Amino acid sequence: LHPIALHPTPAMARLRCLACTLALLVATQATAQESFLEKKSSASSDDVIVTDAEEPKKAKEHAEKAEKAEEAAPTPELEPKKGKFSDLIAAVVAMFIFVLIIQTETGFMTKKEDKEGSPSCGDQIAGLLGGKSGKYKAQLLKAKKLVTDVVKEKDCAPIFVRLAWHDSGTYDKKNAGKPWPNAGGAIGSIRTDHEINAGPNAGLKKALTAYLDPIKQQVPDISWADLIQLASATAIEVTGGPKIPMKYGRVDGTPTELAPAPFGLPGVCFNEDPVAHLKTVFYKYDMDDKDIVALSGAHTLGRAFADRSGTVKEGSSGPYTAYTKRGCPMMGNSLTAGGRSWTKNWTKFDNTYFSDMAKADPECVAFPTDSCLMTAPEFKKYFDEFAKDQNAFFEAYKVSHKKLSELGCKFEPAGGITGV
């Protein structure tokens, strides 16, 4: 048996019930039609019941009529009962729908997308038949397609990753006992004036207003918390990174207890111990040293700016490096020149953050919180592994990114929505 038959998801259980109902309706229709036709045939033969009290002559006449009607009737083999063909069509349609649903919900059969990346036929039918969760999933799939188009058109993956990071990175497990959403996390609160206008989030408003708001208008039912995290995961996948097994259904939240900037987000640590700082930040997420190194690898994308983080001399209006000046191939379709990148090909998600850091490329940057990963024993073992093996990095990154994206979240339905 396929595992889904033994451990069906809530969506699959609902869809399986639907299929059984359709099958039952088909069987009921066939039985009703057969009964009706039999009664009609009996009535048309003009056959009546003759009791023992009737006269022998009358009984003989009825018997002769019945005999003649039987001889005139066609054999069953030459005239099949009406309605059987429609029953067959109904059964085929029911089975077709069920197979498409199985394909969509389990992946047991290959799910394909058209050239534009639109949802498959199975996804669309699941959206129609899956109730609220199915419709929400259909909008998530549409949003993923729209985000994919924007990332390819404008090479804006880095800002999507940073936006989602700074939304979820406000989480602190010591506040988990407080009323939700006062522990922070991936709750969409970065849209509030208190957060988006703070120094650590400089430059991120563009991601909300210029890139995501037009998408949100086309998928109005999706929460901002989901859209922000979907944009990040999609950006990583589109730029060559791994497909992250994301869970959606986040509820938007705004803390009533406002934390001061920098909201517990990681810094660059020019004047403090970077190892201790990273542990302080990530341990409050209930993460470990491997998570620290894996998530730091997201710096393979993007740049630091003088007019954003203020940690480098290069800004959006210059000066520029060889990899961030307008017209250079590394810029791709990015609309913003300038800044200083961690890697040469900063619009591609790969493991060069690890493999190239030791080369100390003068056109790239490595902050204390980056370079300590190469030397601190608790970090170095993972850093070296990821430098040698991109697949190992991708596998670790998928796990850590998923953790980060679910910090402090409340999901509806409680089990979330997957398969996007």
N, C-alpha and C positions, 0 to 999 in steps of 0.2 A: 504493500500500500504506500502511496505517496504520503509524506509526513503530514500534509494538510488535512488528510482524511482522519488522522488520529488526533491532531491538535489544531482544529480549525480556529482561525481568527474570528473575532466577533462579526466582522464584515462577511467572512466566508460562511459562517453559520447562518446569517440572515439570507445570504444569496442561495445557500443550499435549500433552505426552507422554501424560498421562492420557486426554485426549480421543481421541488417535490409538489408544490401546489399546482404548478402548471401541468405537470404530468397527471396529477389527480383529476384536474379539470378535463383534460383530454380523455381520460378513461371514463369519467362520468358522462361526458358528452356522447361517447360511443355507445355506452350501455343504454342511455336514454333513447338515442336514435333507434337502436335495435329493438327496444321494447315498443316504441311507437310504430315502427314499420310492421312488427308482428301483429299488433292490434289492428292496424289499418288493413292488413291482408286478410285478417280474420273477418273484419266487418264487411269488406268488399265481396267476400264469397257468399254473402247472404245466408250464412250458416246459422241455424237456430237450434236451441235445445228442444228435443222432443221427449216428453215425459211418457211414462207407462200408461198414463190415463188417456192419451190422445188416440184417436181412431187409427187403426192399422193402415187405412188408405192414405191418410194424411202423413203418417210417418214414412210410408213408402215413397211419397212424392218428395219429401225433404231429402231422403236418402239419395234419390235419383239426381236431384239438383246438386247436391254436394259432390256426387261422383263426377258429374259433367264439369263442374267448376274445377275440380282437381285435375281432370284430364286436359282442360284448356289452359291451365296455369303453366308458365315456363319452368323449366328445371332450375334449381338454385345455381347450378354451375354456369348457366347461360345468362343469368341476370343477377349480378351481385347486388347486395343491398346498397341503397343510396346512403350517402354520407361518409362512406369509408375513405374516399379520396381526400375529403376535407380534413378528416381526422388525421390522416397521414401527414398532410401538410402542416397541421397544427403541431404535431409531435416533432417534426423536423425543425420547425422554427424554434420550438422550446429548447430542443437539444442544441441548436446553433447558438442561442443566447447563453445557455449554460456553459458551453465550451469557451466562449469568449470571456465570460466572467472568470472561469477557472484560469484562463491564460493571464488575465489582468491581475487577479488577486494573489496568485501563487507563483507565477513565473515558471510553472511546470512546462508550459509551451513558450516558445520564444516570442517575446513582445517586441514588435517592430514599430518604428516611427517613420513617417514619411520624410521626404527630403528636407522639409522645412522644420522638422522636429516637433510637429503637432502631435497631440495625444493619439494613441492608437485607437482603432475601432473599439477594442475591448474596454479601454479606459472610458470612452465616451458612453458606452452602454452601462458600465458600472456606475458612472456618474448619474445616469438617468434612473437606475434601479436601486442604487445604494442609499437612498435617503439623504439626510443632511450631510453625513460624512462623505458619501459618494460625490455629492455636488461640490463640497469643499475641496476634495481631492482633485476634481476636475479643474477647479480654479487654480489650485497649486501647480498643476501640470501646465496650465496656460501661462501662469506667472513665470515658471521656469523657462518656457520658450521665449517670453519677452525679455527676461534678464539675459538669456543667452545671446539674443540679438544685440542688446545694448553693449554687452562686454565685447563682442566681436567687432562691433562698429566703432567703439570708442576706447578700447583697451583700458577700461576703468575697473578691472578686477581688484587692484590694490585697495582702492577706496572702499569697495564693498566689504572686503575682508577686515579692514580697520574699523569700519562702522560697526559690524557685528561683534567684533572683539571688544570694542569699547562699550557696547550695550551689555553684553553678558559679563564683562570683567568687573562690574560693580558688585558682584555677589560676595557675601561674607558669611561663612557657615556659622559664625558665632551669633548671627542674627536670625538663624533659621527658625528659632522658636517664637519670633515675633509674628504678628498678624501679616499675612501675605498682602503686598509684595515688599515688605520693608527689609528683607534680606538682600534686595537687588537682584541682578541677574538679567537673563535674556527675556525681558518683559516689555521691550519697546520704549522704555522710559527715556532713552537717549533723545527722543523727539522733544522732550520738555525744554523750556527755556533754561531751566536750572542746569541741565546737563549739556545741551548742544552748544550753548554760548560760553561754556567754561574753557579755560586754556587747553587742557588735554585733548579737547575735541575740535580744536581749531581746524577749519577746512572741511569738516565732515557734513556741514549743512548742505553742501552741494549734492552730496550723495542722496540726501532725502528729497530735496526740492527739484533738482534738475533730472535725476535719474530714476528714482523710485516712485515719486508721486504720480507721474504719468502712468506708470504700471499699476499702481494702487487703484487708480480711477477705473481701470479695466477689469480689476478683480476685487471689487469692493468688499466682498465677504471675508477676505483673508485679513487676519490681524496684522498690525504693523510688526509685532514681535516675530511672527512667522516670516513675513516678507523680508525683513532685514537678515534673518538667519538663512533663508533660502537663497538670497542674493549672494551671500558669502560662499556657501557650499557650491553653488552653481558656478561662481567665478573661478573657484579652485579647479573644478572639473573641466571647465572650458579651456583653461590655460595649461592643461596637461597634467593636472594633479589627479588624485584618486577620487572616485565616486564615494561620497560619505553617506553611510546609512542613516540619514536624518529622520527625525521624528517631528511631526508637525501637529498643530492644534493648540498652539500657545494662546493664552489669554493675555491681552494687553493689561499692563498694570502701571500705576504711578505711586511710588512710595509716599507715605504721609510724613515720614521722618527723613528729611533731606540730609544726605551726607555731603560733607564739604569736598571740593575738588582737592586732589585728583581722583577721588572716588575709589581708591584702592587699586588703581591701574598701575602696571609696571612702568618704571622710569628707566633712564639710561645710566644713572649712578656715577656721575663724575666725581662726587664727593662722599661716597659711602661704599661699603662693601657690597659688590654686585651679587655675590653668591648668597649672602644673608638676605639681601633685598628680594631676590627671585624666590627664595624659599618662603619668605613672609607673604609675598603676594599669592603664589600658587598654592601654598598649603591651606590658605583660607578658602580656596576653591575645593579643598579635599582632594588635591592632586598630588602626584609624586614627582621624583626627579626625572623620570622618563618623560612624563607629560611636559615638564619645563623645557626639555631639549627639543622634543617633537614640535611643540607649538612655536618655539622660537624659530623653527625652520620656515614658518610662514613669511619670514623676512626675505625669502627668496623673491617675493613680490614687493614692488613698491619702492618708495624713496622717503627720505627725511627732508624737511624743508625749513629754512630759516624763518619763514613767515607762518609756520604751523607749530612744530614742536620747538623751534628755536635752537636745535641741537647741532646744526651745521651752518656753514656760512652761505651755502647755495640756497637761493630762494626761487620762487616761480618766475621772477623777472631777472634772474641771473645773480651771480655768475653761474656758469654751467660746467658740468663735467663732460668728458668725451661720450658718456653714455646717456646724458640727459639733455643735450643741446638739441634744439629743434632741427629736424631734418636727418638726424642720425637714425640708422635702422633699428636701434634698440627702443626708440620712441614708439614705433608701431603707429597706431592711430590715436594715441593719447593727445588730448587737446591741451594739456598743460606741460610745458617744458620746465626744466630746472630741477632743483633738489639734488640730493646725492643718494644713490642706491646702494643696497647691500651687495647686490650681484650685478654682473654685466648685463645679462638678459633678464631685466627686472619685470618684464611682462609675461614671463614663463614660470610655471610652478614646477620646480625640479629640486634636486638635492645639492645644487651648486653653492648654496649658503654654507653647507658643511664642507664640500670638497674643495672650494676655492678660498675659504677664509684665511687659511695659513699662507696663501700666496701674497697676502697684504697688497692687493691691487690698489695703487694710489688713487684710482678713480672711484673706488668704493669706500664705504664706511663700515666700521665695526666698533660699536660702543662697548664700554666695559661689561655690560650685561650680555653682549655677544661673545666677546673674546674669552670671558671666564669659562665658557662652555668647553673650550679646548683644553683647559688646564685643571679645573677642579675635578678631583678623582670621581666624585659622585655623578658628574655630568659627562666627563671625558669618554667613558666607556660607550655611552649612547651616541655621543658626537662622532666618534671614530666609526662606529657601526653604520651610521647614516651616511657618512662621507664615502664609505666603500660600497654601500648597497642602497640604491634608490628605492627598491621595492620594500626593504626593511623600514626605511623612513616613511614611505607611503602607508604601510600597514599600521605603524605606530601613530602616524598623524591622524588617520581616520578615527581611531579610538579616542585620541585626546581632543580632537575637534568636536566630536559628538558630545563628549562630556561638557566641554565649554559651552556648547550651544544649548544645553539643557539646564544650566545653572539657574536655580530659583524659579523655574517655570511651573505654571499650572496649565495642564492640558485638558482640553475638551474635544473628544471623549478622553477619559482618564488614561487610557492606553495609548493615546496619540494616533496619528495617521502616518502610515509608512508607505513605501513603494513609489516615492516621487523621484 
